[in-house]
Every structure is written in structure tokens, then in C-alpha cells.
Amino acid sequence: MTQTASHPPLGSFIRPVPAALYCYQVIQVIPDDEDGLECLFCKRFGYDPETQRPVQDGHQYIYYLKGLKQVMDGVWKDEWEFDTPRWTCVPLYWRKMHIDDVKIAGDSAAIQLSLF
């Protein structure tokens, strides 16, 4: 059963499914409005499969995900809207990573991971 749009929490990390050696941290959420779908701004991190944690790998760029649909608790589907075939490099699903030591600094969008 598909649920209506509920985004990953601010500061949380999500991983693509199928698994890859990177993950995203949600740093800002722009709600949907008349101009378009909800948009998540995310910071990219590497992923260490041994520790199962994000790592700074020198590629901490900002990406965005638009219009994710929650399909179950902690899992979101990226529904492709275009008539063209889906690029093989774009994940179809995203899963929330369970990391206990993520901190949001005050009321700002500054998010820290205590291991850095």
C-alpha cells in the first residue's frame, strides 16, 4: 500500500537501492506547491560498507530529489515522470540509514555527524 508524500527527516541519511558506495544527507526540504513537487536538497557522502556509515570522500556535492513517494516506513520511491527510459544510474528507491549520532545544530540547517 502506497502512502502519500512523507519525506525523510531533516538530517537523516538515505541510501540508494540497489546499494551503492554513496549516500545522501537531507539538508533542506522545500514543500510542494503550485510550482512543483516537494524537493529534498541533499549532501552527498561516500559510504563505507565495513562500518556501514557515511564518509567524507571529497565529493560532498549538493543534489536534489524531487517528488519522492513513501512506499513503506523508511523507504521512498523516486517515480520517474518523463516519457524517456529511466537512466540506469538513477536509483529507483531510497532507504533511511539508522545512524544515532546525527545532530542538527540549533534551528539552522547546519547538520553534523559526530564522527567527523
MOPAC internal coordinates of N, CA, C and O (Angstrom, degrees):
PM7 1SCF
backbone

  N    0.0000 0     0.00 0     0.00 0    0    0    0
  C    1.4472 1     0.00 0     0.00 0    1    0    0
  C    1.5276 1   108.95 1     0.00 0    2    1    0
  O    1.2310 1   119.71 1   -52.83 1    3    2    1
  N    1.3076 1   118.15 1   127.17 1    3    2    1
  C    1.4567 1   123.85 1  -179.11 1    5    3    2
  C    1.5193 1   109.75 1   -86.82 1    6    5    3
  O    1.2310 1   120.95 1   -45.80 1    7    6    5
  N    1.3397 1   115.79 1   134.20 1    7    6    5
  C    1.4511 1   121.28 1   176.83 1    9    7    6
  C    1.5148 1   108.74 1   -98.99 1   10    9    7
  O    1.2310 1   120.80 1   -19.64 1   11   10    9
  N    1.3223 1   116.07 1   160.36 1   11   10    9
  C    1.4579 1   118.93 1   177.49 1   13   11   10
  C    1.5194 1   110.14 1   -74.00 1   14   13   11
  O    1.2310 1   121.19 1   -12.68 1   15   14   13
  N    1.3219 1   115.32 1   167.32 1   15   14   13
  C    1.4687 1   122.59 1  -170.47 1   17   15   14
  C    1.5189 1   112.60 1   -52.70 1   18   17   15
  O    1.2310 1   121.33 1   -61.34 1   19   18   17
  N    1.2919 1   115.06 1   118.66 1   19   18   17
  C    1.4469 1   124.05 1   170.39 1   21   19   18
  C    1.5154 1   104.72 1  -138.53 1   22   21   19
  O    1.2310 1   120.66 1   -59.95 1   23   22   21
  N    1.3123 1   116.34 1   120.05 1   23   22   21
  C    1.4591 1   119.70 1  -172.17 1   25   23   22
  C    1.5259 1   111.63 1   -89.28 1   26   25   23
  O    1.2310 1   120.62 1   -17.29 1   27   26   25
  N    1.3317 1   116.41 1   162.71 1   27   26   25
  C    1.4632 1   119.88 1   173.26 1   29   27   26
  C    1.5283 1   109.33 1   -61.79 1   30   29   27
  O    1.2310 1   119.94 1   -33.67 1   31   30   29
  N    1.3143 1   117.72 1   146.33 1   31   30   29
  C    1.4642 1   120.35 1  -178.50 1   33   31   30
  C    1.5274 1   112.51 1   -62.67 1   34   33   31
  O    1.2310 1   121.03 1   -31.96 1   35   34   33
  N    1.3135 1   115.63 1   148.04 1   35   34   33
  C    1.4528 1   122.26 1   176.23 1   37   35   34
  C    1.5297 1   108.93 1   -57.31 1   38   37   35
  O    1.2310 1   120.24 1   -49.48 1   39   38   37
  N    1.3257 1   117.15 1   130.52 1   39   38   37
  C    1.4498 1   122.22 1  -179.41 1   41   39   38
  C    1.5075 1   114.38 1    93.33 1   42   41   39
  O    1.2310 1   120.36 1   166.07 1   43   42   41
  N    1.3435 1   116.92 1   -13.93 1   43   42   41
  C    1.4581 1   119.25 1  -178.45 1   45   43   42
  C    1.5252 1   111.13 1   -77.41 1   46   45   43
  O    1.2310 1   121.44 1   -21.03 1   47   46   45
  N    1.3176 1   114.85 1   158.97 1   47   46   45
  C    1.4557 1   122.06 1   176.09 1   49   47   46
  C    1.5233 1   108.48 1  -105.41 1   50   49   47
  O    1.2310 1   121.16 1   -40.39 1   51   50   49
  N    1.3333 1   115.38 1   139.61 1   51   50   49
  C    1.4594 1   121.09 1   176.41 1   53   51   50
  C    1.5187 1   108.72 1  -126.91 1   54   53   51
  O    1.2310 1   120.86 1   -32.62 1   55   54   53
  N    1.3436 1   115.96 1   147.38 1   55   54   53
  C    1.4663 1   122.21 1  -179.95 1   57   55   54
  C    1.5111 1   109.46 1  -118.63 1   58   57   55
  O    1.2310 1   120.57 1   -34.07 1   59   58   57
  N    1.3244 1   116.52 1   145.93 1   59   58   57
  C    1.4594 1   119.32 1   177.04 1   61   59   58
  C    1.5286 1   110.88 1   -72.58 1   62   61   59
  O    1.2310 1   121.26 1   -28.47 1   63   62   61
  N    1.3167 1   115.19 1   151.53 1   63   62   61
  C    1.4630 1   123.06 1   172.88 1   65   63   62
  C    1.5141 1   105.65 1  -123.54 1   66   65   63
  O    1.2310 1   118.94 1   -58.57 1   67   66   65
  N    1.3348 1   119.62 1   121.43 1   67   66   65
  C    1.4585 1   126.11 1     5.55 1   69   67   66
  C    1.5247 1   111.91 1   -68.47 1   70   69   67
  O    1.2310 1   121.31 1   -21.12 1   71   70   69
  N    1.3380 1   115.11 1   158.88 1   71   70   69
  C    1.4651 1   122.54 1  -174.08 1   73   71   70
  C    1.5261 1   112.06 1   -60.63 1   74   73   71
  O    1.2310 1   121.58 1   -34.60 1   75   74   73
  N    1.3288 1   114.58 1   145.40 1   75   74   73
  C    1.4655 1   122.54 1   176.71 1   77   75   74
  C    1.5286 1   107.17 1  -139.13 1   78   77   75
  O    1.2310 1   120.20 1    -6.79 1   79   78   77
  N    1.3039 1   117.23 1   173.21 1   79   78   77
  C    1.4678 1   121.04 1  -178.06 1   81   79   78
  C    1.5234 1   111.80 1   -91.62 1   82   81   79
  O    1.2310 1   120.79 1  -140.62 1   83   82   81
  N    1.3318 1   116.09 1    39.38 1   83   82   81
  C    1.4606 1   121.74 1   173.39 1   85   83   82
  C    1.5210 1   108.64 1  -149.84 1   86   85   83
  O    1.2310 1   121.13 1   -14.97 1   87   86   85
  N    1.3240 1   115.44 1   165.03 1   87   86   85
  C    1.4552 1   121.92 1   175.82 1   89   87   86
  C    1.5238 1   107.05 1  -149.29 1   90   89   87
  O    1.2310 1   120.55 1   -11.19 1   91   90   89
  N    1.3210 1   116.55 1   168.81 1   91   90   89
  C    1.4561 1   122.39 1   178.44 1   93   91   90
  C    1.5203 1   109.26 1  -120.37 1   94   93   91
  O    1.2310 1   120.89 1   -33.28 1   95   94   93
  N    1.3368 1   115.90 1   146.72 1   95   94   93
  C    1.4520 1   121.63 1   170.22 1   97   95   94
  C    1.5211 1   108.22 1  -110.33 1   98   97   95
  O    1.2310 1   120.42 1   -52.40 1   99   98   97
  N    1.3249 1   116.80 1   127.60 1   99   98   97
  C    1.4646 1   121.85 1  -179.40 1  101   99   98
  C    1.5282 1   108.16 1   -74.42 1  102  101   99
  O    1.2310 1   120.58 1   -61.93 1  103  102  101
  N    1.3373 1   116.49 1   118.07 1  103  102  101
  C    1.4696 1   119.85 1  -177.20 1  105  103  102
  C    1.5273 1   113.30 1  -112.91 1  106  105  103
  O    1.2310 1   120.14 1   162.22 1  107  106  105
  N    1.3395 1   117.33 1   -17.78 1  107  106  105
  C    1.4670 1   120.17 1   178.85 1  109  107  106
  C    1.5202 1   108.45 1  -158.84 1  110  109  107
  O    1.2310 1   120.85 1   -35.45 1  111  110  109
  N    1.3200 1   115.98 1   144.55 1  111  110  109
  C    1.4649 1   121.49 1   177.34 1  113  111  110
  C    1.5184 1   108.09 1  -125.42 1  114  113  111
  O    1.2310 1   120.98 1   -55.80 1  115  114  113
  N    1.3276 1   115.74 1   124.20 1  115  114  113
  C    1.4632 1   122.09 1   174.57 1  117  115  114
  C    1.5318 1   106.38 1  -104.70 1  118  117  115
  O    1.2310 1   119.86 1   -65.28 1  119  118  117
  N    1.3437 1   117.87 1   114.72 1  119  118  117
  C    1.4696 1   119.83 1  -177.08 1  121  119  118
  C    1.5258 1   112.36 1   -64.39 1  122  121  119
  O    1.2310 1   121.27 1   -22.62 1  123  122  121
  N    1.3194 1   115.18 1   157.38 1  123  122  121
  C    1.4639 1   118.48 1   176.95 1  125  123  122
  C    1.5200 1   109.45 1   -69.78 1  126  125  123
  O    1.2310 1   121.53 1   -29.09 1  127  126  125
  N    1.3276 1   114.68 1   150.91 1  127  126  125
  C    1.4504 1   121.61 1   179.20 1  129  127  126
  C    1.5258 1   108.15 1  -153.79 1  130  129  127
  O    1.2310 1   120.79 1    13.36 1  131  130  129
  N    1.3060 1   116.10 1  -166.64 1  131  130  129
  C    1.4703 1   119.90 1  -178.00 1  133  131  130
  C    1.5319 1   112.23 1   -65.39 1  134  133  131
  O    1.2310 1   120.26 1   161.34 1  135  134  133
  N    1.3323 1   117.11 1   -18.66 1  135  134  133
  C    1.4661 1   120.72 1   179.97 1  137  135  134
  C    1.5266 1   113.79 1   -87.94 1  138  137  135
  O    1.2310 1   120.15 1   168.81 1  139  138  137
  N    1.3180 1   117.32 1   -11.19 1  139  138  137
  C    1.4616 1   117.18 1   179.32 1  141  139  138
  C    1.5138 1   114.35 1   160.74 1  142  141  139
  O    1.2310 1   121.62 1     5.93 1  143  142  141
  N    1.3354 1   114.51 1  -174.07 1  143  142  141
  C    1.4491 1   123.43 1  -177.66 1  145  143  142
  C    1.5237 1   111.90 1   -77.77 1  146  145  143
  O    1.2310 1   121.07 1   -18.68 1  147  146  145
  N    1.3338 1   115.55 1   161.32 1  147  146  145
  C    1.4539 1   121.50 1   174.47 1  149  147  146
  C    1.5208 1   109.51 1   -54.69 1  150  149  147
  O    1.2310 1   120.49 1   -40.22 1  151  150  149
  N    1.3334 1   116.66 1   139.78 1  151  150  149
  C    1.4599 1   121.63 1  -176.64 1  153  151  150
  C    1.5273 1   109.53 1  -127.65 1  154  153  151
  O    1.2310 1   120.85 1   -52.22 1  155  154  153
  N    1.3311 1   115.98 1   127.78 1  155  154  153
  C    1.4537 1   121.87 1   175.75 1  157  155  154
  C    1.5162 1   108.78 1  -101.71 1  158  157  155
  O    1.2310 1   120.16 1   -53.82 1  159  158  157
  N    1.3232 1   117.30 1   126.18 1  159  158  157
  C    1.4608 1   121.33 1   172.04 1  161  159  158
  C    1.5228 1   106.33 1   -94.66 1  162  161  159
  O    1.2310 1   121.12 1   -51.75 1  163  162  161
  N    1.3219 1   115.46 1   128.25 1  163  162  161
  C    1.4556 1   121.34 1  -172.85 1  165  163  162
  C    1.5200 1   110.92 1  -130.54 1  166  165  163
  O    1.2310 1   121.46 1   -34.23 1  167  166  165
  N    1.3203 1   114.82 1   145.77 1  167  166  165
  C    1.4542 1   121.18 1   175.14 1  169  167  166
  C    1.5292 1   107.65 1  -101.35 1  170  169  167
  O    1.2310 1   120.87 1   -49.45 1  171  170  169
  N    1.3349 1   115.94 1   130.55 1  171  170  169
  C    1.4525 1   121.20 1  -177.49 1  173  171  170
  C    1.5277 1   110.30 1   -81.94 1  174  173  171
  O    1.2310 1   120.53 1   -40.26 1  175  174  173
  N    1.3075 1   116.59 1   139.74 1  175  174  173
  C    1.4562 1   124.63 1   173.15 1  177  175  174
  C    1.5210 1   108.21 1  -131.64 1  178  177  175
  O    1.2310 1   120.64 1   -23.82 1  179  178  177
  N    1.3198 1   116.39 1   156.18 1  179  178  177
  C    1.4466 1   120.13 1   168.70 1  181  179  178
  C    1.5193 1   108.58 1   -73.17 1  182  181  179
  O    1.2310 1   120.69 1    -9.90 1  183  182  181
  N    1.3318 1   116.29 1   170.10 1  183  182  181
  C    1.4609 1   121.17 1   179.26 1  185  183  182
  C    1.5193 1   108.23 1  -130.45 1  186  185  183
  O    1.2310 1   120.35 1   -53.13 1  187  186  185
  N    1.3314 1   116.93 1   126.87 1  187  186  185
  C    1.4562 1   122.25 1   177.46 1  189  187  186
  C    1.5277 1   108.25 1   -96.56 1  190  189  187
  O    1.2310 1   119.74 1   -71.58 1  191  190  189
  N    1.3347 1   118.10 1   108.42 1  191  190  189
  C    1.4691 1   119.86 1  -177.05 1  193  191  190
  C    1.5288 1   113.20 1   -65.96 1  194  193  191
  O    1.2310 1   120.42 1   156.81 1  195  194  193
  N    1.3365 1   116.80 1   -23.19 1  195  194  193
  C    1.4584 1   119.73 1   179.91 1  197  195  194
  C    1.5295 1   111.68 1   -70.77 1  198  197  195
  O    1.2310 1   120.65 1   133.91 1  199  198  197
  N    1.3321 1   116.37 1   -46.09 1  199  198  197
  C    1.4616 1   120.43 1   179.67 1  201  199  198
  C    1.5265 1   112.12 1   -94.21 1  202  201  199
  O    1.2310 1   120.44 1   168.56 1  203  202  201
  N    1.3281 1   116.77 1   -11.44 1  203  202  201
  C    1.4702 1   123.88 1  -177.35 1  205  203  202
  C    1.5197 1   111.39 1    56.76 1  206  205  203
  O    1.2310 1   121.54 1  -136.67 1  207  206  205
  N    1.3491 1   114.65 1    43.33 1  207  206  205
  C    1.4552 1   120.96 1  -178.76 1  209  207  206
  C    1.5211 1   110.91 1  -133.78 1  210  209  207
  O    1.2310 1   120.50 1   -22.23 1  211  210  209
  N    1.3430 1   116.65 1   157.77 1  211  210  209
  C    1.4572 1   120.36 1   174.00 1  213  211  210
  C    1.5254 1   110.36 1   -68.88 1  214  213  211
  O    1.2310 1   120.91 1   -31.49 1  215  214  213
  N    1.3163 1   115.87 1   148.51 1  215  214  213
  C    1.4630 1   121.31 1   175.99 1  217  215  214
  C    1.5186 1   109.17 1  -136.18 1  218  217  215
  O    1.2310 1   120.80 1   -32.16 1  219  218  217
  N    1.3182 1   116.07 1   147.84 1  219  218  217
  C    1.4566 1   120.12 1   174.45 1  221  219  218
  C    1.5249 1   106.80 1   -78.61 1  222  221  219
  O    1.2310 1   120.97 1   -63.40 1  223  222  221
  N    1.3206 1   115.74 1   116.60 1  223  222  221
  C    1.4621 1   120.60 1  -175.62 1  225  223  222
  C    1.5257 1   112.57 1  -117.13 1  226  225  223
  O    1.2310 1   120.59 1  -165.86 1  227  226  225
  N    1.3429 1   116.48 1    14.14 1  227  226  225
  C    1.4571 1   119.90 1   179.39 1  229  227  226
  C    1.5187 1   113.72 1    84.97 1  230  229  227
  O    1.2310 1   120.02 1  -176.14 1  231  230  229
  N    1.3319 1   117.57 1     3.86 1  231  230  229
  C    1.4674 1   121.70 1  -179.34 1  233  231  230
  C    1.5254 1   110.22 1  -124.25 1  234  233  231
  O    1.2310 1   120.16 1  -132.04 1  235  234  233
  N    1.3243 1   117.29 1    47.96 1  235  234  233
  C    1.4566 1   121.62 1  -176.97 1  237  235  234
  C    1.5299 1   110.62 1   -86.64 1  238  237  235
  O    1.2310 1   120.94 1  -114.48 1  239  238  237
  N    1.3069 1   115.81 1    65.52 1  239  238  237
  C    1.4649 1   122.15 1   179.37 1  241  239  238
  C    1.5194 1   109.78 1   -87.82 1  242  241  239
  O    1.2310 1   120.85 1   -17.06 1  243  242  241
  N    1.3193 1   115.97 1   162.94 1  243  242  241
  C    1.4590 1   121.68 1   176.50 1  245  243  242
  C    1.5241 1   108.68 1   -96.57 1  246  245  243
  O    1.2310 1   120.88 1   -50.51 1  247  246  245
  N    1.3158 1   115.93 1   129.49 1  247  246  245
  C    1.4590 1   123.66 1   177.10 1  249  247  246
  C    1.5182 1   107.60 1  -124.79 1  250  249  247
  O    1.2310 1   120.52 1   -11.97 1  251  250  249
  N    1.3089 1   116.62 1   168.03 1  251  250  249
  C    1.4547 1   118.50 1   174.23 1  253  251  250
  C    1.5147 1   110.21 1  -132.87 1  254  253  251
  O    1.2310 1   121.79 1   -28.29 1  255  254  253
  N    1.3277 1   114.18 1   151.71 1  255  254  253
  C    1.4591 1   122.97 1   175.08 1  257  255  254
  C    1.5147 1   106.13 1  -123.65 1  258  257  255
  O    1.2310 1   120.56 1   -46.50 1  259  258  257
  N    1.3108 1   116.53 1   133.50 1  259  258  257
  C    1.4558 1   120.29 1  -173.65 1  261  259  258
  C    1.5258 1   110.30 1  -122.01 1  262  261  259
  O    1.2310 1   121.11 1   -47.66 1  263  262  261
  N    1.3259 1   115.49 1   132.34 1  263  262  261
  C    1.4578 1   121.18 1   171.95 1  265  263  262
  C    1.5132 1   115.47 1    69.15 1  266  265  263
  O    1.2310 1   119.71 1  -145.45 1  267  266  265
  N    1.3325 1   118.16 1    34.55 1  267  266  265
  C    1.4674 1   119.38 1   177.01 1  269  267  266
  C    1.5236 1   109.39 1   -65.63 1  270  269  267
  O    1.2310 1   120.81 1   -36.38 1  271  270  269
  N    1.3129 1   116.06 1   143.62 1  271  270  269
  C    1.4719 1   122.07 1   177.68 1  273  271  270
  C    1.5159 1   108.41 1  -116.50 1  274  273  271
  O    1.2310 1   120.64 1   -53.58 1  275  274  273
  N    1.3404 1   116.38 1   126.42 1  275  274  273
  C    1.4571 1   119.68 1   177.90 1  277  275  274
  C    1.5209 1   108.78 1   -73.23 1  278  277  275
  O    1.2310 1   120.59 1   -53.14 1  279  278  277
  N    1.3332 1   116.47 1   126.86 1  279  278  277
  C    1.4630 1   121.02 1  -179.32 1  281  279  278
  C    1.5218 1   111.80 1  -107.76 1  282  281  279
  O    1.2310 1   120.02 1   158.47 1  283  282  281
  N    1.3190 1   117.57 1   -21.53 1  283  282  281
  C    1.4619 1   123.67 1   172.63 1  285  283  282
  C    1.5241 1   107.48 1  -163.05 1  286  285  283
  O    1.2310 1   120.66 1    -7.07 1  287  286  285
  N    1.3089 1   116.34 1   172.93 1  287  286  285
  C    1.4571 1   119.74 1  -177.70 1  289  287  286
  C    1.5235 1   110.04 1   -59.40 1  290  289  287
  O    1.2310 1   120.45 1   -60.52 1  291  290  289
  N    1.3423 1   116.74 1   119.48 1  291  290  289
  C    1.4504 1   122.23 1   177.82 1  293  291  290
  C    1.5174 1   116.01 1    79.20 1  294  293  291
  O    1.2310 1   120.05 1  -168.04 1  295  294  293
  N    1.3425 1   117.51 1    11.96 1  295  294  293
  C    1.4704 1   121.32 1   179.54 1  297  295  294
  C    1.5261 1   109.09 1  -134.95 1  298  297  295
  O    1.2310 1   121.01 1   -48.94 1  299  298  297
  N    1.3541 1   115.68 1   131.06 1  299  298  297
  C    1.4538 1   122.13 1  -179.85 1  301  299  298
  C    1.5167 1   109.70 1  -125.62 1  302  301  299
  O    1.2310 1   121.01 1   -35.07 1  303  302  301
  N    1.3159 1   115.68 1   144.93 1  303  302  301
  C    1.4627 1   121.84 1   178.66 1  305  303  302
  C    1.5223 1   109.20 1  -105.77 1  306  305  303
  O    1.2310 1   121.22 1   -45.78 1  307  306  305
  N    1.3303 1   115.26 1   134.22 1  307  306  305
  C    1.4550 1   121.77 1   174.30 1  309  307  306
  C    1.5159 1   106.77 1   -94.11 1  310  309  307
  O    1.2310 1   120.55 1   -79.40 1  311  310  309
  N    1.3204 1   116.55 1   100.60 1  311  310  309
  C    1.4661 1   120.55 1  -177.45 1  313  311  310
  C    1.5123 1   109.51 1   -85.61 1  314  313  311
  O    1.2310 1   121.08 1   -60.48 1  315  314  313
  N    1.2893 1   115.54 1   119.52 1  315  314  313
  C    1.4548 1   123.05 1  -178.32 1  317  315  314
  C    1.5096 1   108.67 1   -77.08 1  318  317  315
  O    1.2310 1   119.44 1   -53.88 1  319  318  317
  N    1.3374 1   118.67 1   126.12 1  319  318  317
  C    1.4617 1   121.98 1  -174.67 1  321  319  318
  C    1.5190 1   114.15 1   -96.53 1  322  321  319
  O    1.2310 1   120.41 1   167.23 1  323  322  321
  N    1.3288 1   116.83 1   -12.77 1  323  322  321
  C    1.4490 1   119.64 1  -170.87 1  325  323  322
  C    1.5262 1   111.89 1   -87.03 1  326  325  323
  O    1.2310 1   120.68 1   -23.23 1  327  326  325
  N    1.3270 1   116.31 1   156.77 1  327  326  325
  C    1.4612 1   121.60 1  -179.81 1  329  327  326
  C    1.5219 1   112.08 1   -77.43 1  330  329  327
  O    1.2310 1   120.31 1   166.94 1  331  330  329
  N    1.3190 1   117.00 1   -13.06 1  331  330  329
  C    1.4568 1   120.15 1  -179.77 1  333  331  330
  C    1.5279 1   109.77 1   -80.59 1  334  333  331
  O    1.2310 1   119.94 1   -24.16 1  335  334  333
  N    1.3333 1   117.71 1   155.84 1  335  334  333
  C    1.4708 1   119.48 1   179.12 1  337  335  334
  C    1.5279 1   111.53 1   -61.41 1  338  337  335
  O    1.2310 1   121.06 1   -32.09 1  339  338  337
  N    1.3024 1   115.57 1   147.91 1  339  338  337
  C    1.4605 1   121.88 1  -179.81 1  341  339  338
  C    1.5252 1   109.59 1   -68.09 1  342  341  339
  O    1.2310 1   120.66 1   -45.32 1  343  342  341
  N    1.3422 1   116.34 1   134.68 1  343  342  341
  C    1.4583 1   120.75 1   176.62 1  345  343  342
  C    1.5226 1   108.25 1   -66.66 1  346  345  343
  O    1.2310 1   120.18 1   -41.44 1  347  346  345
  N    1.2980 1   117.26 1   138.56 1  347  346  345
  C    1.4569 1   120.49 1  -177.99 1  349  347  346
  C    1.5170 1   112.68 1   -67.95 1  350  349  347
  O    1.2310 1   119.75 1   161.83 1  351  350  349
  N    1.3298 1   118.08 1   -18.17 1  351  350  349
  C    1.4644 1   120.01 1  -178.72 1  353  351  350
  C    1.5231 1   112.70 1   -86.92 1  354  353  351
  O    1.2310 1   119.09 1   179.36 1  355  354  353
  N    1.3169 1   119.34 1    -0.64 1  355  354  353
  C    1.4596 1   122.19 1  -177.97 1  357  355  354
  C    1.5288 1   108.91 1  -101.27 1  358  357  355
  O    1.2310 1   119.93 1   -59.55 1  359  358  357
  N    1.3516 1   117.73 1   120.45 1  359  358  357
  C    1.4656 1   119.87 1  -179.68 1  361  359  358
  C    1.5252 1   111.88 1   -64.25 1  362  361  359
  O    1.2310 1   120.95 1   -32.02 1  363  362  361
  N    1.2999 1   115.79 1   147.98 1  363  362  361
  C    1.4511 1   121.71 1   178.41 1  365  363  362
  C    1.5286 1   111.08 1   -91.23 1  366  365  363
  O    1.2310 1   120.04 1   146.30 1  367  366  365
  N    1.3344 1   117.53 1   -33.70 1  367  366  365
  C    1.4596 1   122.70 1  -178.96 1  369  367  366
  C    1.5239 1   110.17 1  -127.34 1  370  369  367
  O    1.2310 1   121.25 1   -25.92 1  371  370  369
  N    1.3323 1   115.21 1   154.08 1  371  370  369
  C    1.4595 1   122.56 1   175.98 1  373  371  370
  C    1.5127 1   107.30 1  -129.55 1  374  373  371
  O    1.2310 1   120.02 1   -42.98 1  375  374  373
  N    1.3397 1   117.57 1   137.02 1  375  374  373
  C    1.4655 1   123.36 1  -179.56 1  377  375  374
  C    1.5249 1   109.49 1  -119.92 1  378  377  375
  O    1.2310 1   120.78 1   -44.00 1  379  378  377
  N    1.3383 1   116.11 1   136.00 1  379  378  377
  C    1.4627 1   121.39 1   178.91 1  381  379  378
  C    1.5223 1   109.37 1   -69.05 1  382  381  379
  O    1.2310 1   121.02 1   -45.63 1  383  382  381
  N    1.3293 1   115.66 1   134.37 1  383  382  381
  C    1.4575 1   121.97 1   174.33 1  385  383  382
  C    1.5265 1   107.78 1   -88.59 1  386  385  383
  O    1.2310 1   120.20 1   -38.86 1  387  386  385
  N    1.2991 1   117.22 1   141.14 1  387  386  385
  C    1.4653 1   120.95 1  -179.44 1  389  387  386
  C    1.5235 1   108.58 1   -99.21 1  390  389  387
  O    1.2310 1   121.47 1   -83.15 1  391  390  389
  N    1.3423 1   114.79 1    96.85 1  391  390  389
  C    1.4628 1   123.12 1  -179.98 1  393  391  390
  C    1.5167 1   106.53 1  -123.63 1  394  393  391
  O    1.2310 1   120.58 1   -58.90 1  395  394  393
  N    1.3282 1   116.49 1   121.10 1  395  394  393
  C    1.4605 1   120.90 1  -172.87 1  397  395  394
  C    1.5208 1   114.70 1   -82.44 1  398  397  395
  O    1.2310 1   119.56 1   160.09 1  399  398  397
  N    1.3430 1   118.45 1   -19.91 1  399  398  397
  C    1.4567 1   118.73 1  -171.53 1  401  399  398
  C    1.5235 1   113.96 1  -105.10 1  402  401  399
  O    1.2310 1   120.11 1  -146.14 1  403  402  401
  N    1.3307 1   117.39 1    33.86 1  403  402  401
  C    1.4603 1   121.64 1   173.66 1  405  403  402
  C    1.5243 1   107.57 1   -87.29 1  406  405  403
  O    1.2310 1   120.51 1   -48.63 1  407  406  405
  N    1.3202 1   116.63 1   131.37 1  407  406  405
  C    1.4615 1   121.26 1  -178.36 1  409  407  406
  C    1.5189 1   109.99 1  -123.32 1  410  409  407
  O    1.2310 1   120.59 1   -41.24 1  411  410  409
  N    1.3214 1   116.48 1   138.76 1  411  410  409
  C    1.4580 1   122.05 1   173.79 1  413  411  410
  C    1.5245 1   106.64 1  -102.97 1  414  413  411
  O    1.2310 1   120.67 1   -56.76 1  415  414  413
  N    1.3175 1   116.32 1   123.24 1  415  414  413
  C    1.4612 1   121.64 1  -176.03 1  417  415  414
  C    1.5260 1   110.44 1   -76.04 1  418  417  415
  O    1.2310 1   120.66 1   -71.78 1  419  418  417
  N    1.3265 1   116.35 1   108.22 1  419  418  417
  C    1.4600 1   121.92 1   178.08 1  421  419  418
  C    1.5132 1   112.08 1    56.04 1  422  421  419
  O    1.2310 1   120.65 1    43.29 1  423  422  421
  N    1.3133 1   116.37 1  -136.71 1  423  422  421
  C    1.4529 1   121.50 1   178.25 1  425  423  422
  C    1.5180 1   111.47 1   -99.79 1  426  425  423
  O    1.2310 1   120.10 1  -172.12 1  427  426  425
  N    1.3291 1   117.41 1     7.88 1  427  426  425
  C    1.4535 1   120.12 1  -176.12 1  429  427  426
  C    1.5200 1   110.73 1   -87.26 1  430  429  427
  O    1.2310 1   121.18 1    -4.54 1  431  430  429
  N    1.3073 1   115.36 1   175.46 1  431  430  429
  C    1.4561 1   121.05 1   177.74 1  433  431  430
  C    1.5210 1   111.22 1   -86.09 1  434  433  431
  O    1.2310 1   119.86 1  -175.21 1  435  434  433
  N    1.3243 1   117.88 1     4.79 1  435  434  433
  C    1.4690 1   121.67 1   179.25 1  437  435  434
  C    1.5204 1   109.29 1   -72.57 1  438  437  435
  O    1.2310 1   120.45 1   -61.91 1  439  438  437
  N    1.3088 1   116.74 1   118.09 1  439  438  437
  C    1.4534 1   121.96 1  -175.75 1  441  439  438
  C    1.5223 1   108.22 1  -120.25 1  442  441  439
  O    1.2310 1   120.69 1   -43.93 1  443  442  441
  N    1.3237 1   116.28 1   136.07 1  443  442  441
  C    1.4541 1   119.55 1  -177.36 1  445  443  442
  C    1.5198 1   109.70 1  -127.10 1  446  445  443
  O    1.2310 1   121.54 1   -30.89 1  447  446  445
  N    1.3183 1   114.65 1   149.11 1  447  446  445
  C    1.4499 1   120.72 1   172.22 1  449  447  446
  C    1.5180 1   105.51 1  -111.62 1  450  449  447
  O    1.2310 1   119.99 1   -55.09 1  451  450  449
  N    1.3332 1   117.63 1   124.91 1  451  450  449
  C    1.4654 1   120.43 1  -168.86 1  453  451  450
  C    1.5215 1   113.73 1   -63.58 1  454  453  451
  O    1.2310 1   118.62 1   162.73 1  455  454  453
  N    1.3186 1   120.23 1   -17.27 1  455  454  453
  C    1.4495 1   119.72 1  -178.98 1  457  455  454
  C    1.5228 1   112.07 1   -77.93 1  458  457  455
  O    1.2310 1   119.04 1   168.28 1  459  458  457
  N    1.3351 1   119.44 1   -11.72 1  459  458  457
  C    1.4726 1   120.49 1  -178.16 1  461  459  458
  C    1.4993 1   110.91 1   -87.08 1  462  461  459
  O    1.2310 1   120.10 1   180.00 1  463  462  461

